[in-house]
Amino acid sequence: MNQLKSRSPGGAMSAEDFAIYASYQINAGGLFVGTLKVIRKTDGRMLFPFQGAPVLGPYPSRQEARDAAASHGELIVKSDIANPES
């Protein structure tokens, strides 16, 4: 089954055209780092992570790590809507 979302030609992209998966993991020092995956649904392109992507953290709490990952994901989506990568 194809999970790509079709968009009308010339139609503007919106936040619904993206999937953001934000979470966290614990590093070797016992601190929390955010994990993030951002996918453009219209073509299935993974925008984050990419080769050389920054580490999101560390943070003292799991909630801060998750919130930082979600905020970074929202920034990536806004940036891609304004200037889409091909």
N, C-alpha and C positions, 0 to 999 in steps of 0.2 A: 504494500500500500504506500502510495506517495504521500509524504507528510508536508511537502512544500505548499506554501500558500500562494495562490495566484493573485495577481494584482492587475487591475485594468490598465491598459497602456496609457502612459502619461499620468497615471494616478499617483498622488503623493504618498510617500511612505509615512507610517505612523508607528508609535511604540508597539502596537499590536502585531507588527510585522517582524518582531524580534522575540527571541526566547532568552531570558536571563536566568541562569542557574547559579545562585550564590550560596556558599556554605563556608566551612572552616575545617582546618585540621590542626593538630597539635604538633609543633616542631620538636626537635631533639632537646631543646632547652625548656620544654614545658610551657612555652607560650603559644598563642593561637595565631595562625596565618589564614587569611581569607583565600578561598578557592572560588574561581569564577569561570563560567563558560557563557559566551554570548554568541547566539546563532541568528543569522538573518534568515527568516522563514521563507522569504520569496525565492531564494536560490539555494538555501541550505549551507551557505558559507559560514564557517566558524570565524568570528571576528576576534575572539579572545578565548583561550590563550593563544599566543603565537610565539614563534621562535624568538627568544630574548625578552619575553614579556616580564614586567616587573613582579616581584614578590609583593603580595599585599599584606604587609605587616612586618614584624610581629606586633600583636596587641595583647594586653593583659587579660582580656576576657573573650569568650567565644562570641558574645553578642556584638562587641566592637569589631571583631574580625569579619563577621557575617555582614554587619552594616556597611563596613568599608568596601567589601566586595560588591554588595548591591549598589552602592553609590557609584563605584567605578563602572559597573555595568550600565547604569543609567547614563553616565557621561559618554560611554562608547556609543550607545544607541543614539543619543542626541547628536553626537558628532557625525555618525554615519548618515543620519537623516539629512543633516545640513550639507554634507559632502560625501556622498556614497562612494565607497571603494568598489572597484569592479574586479 
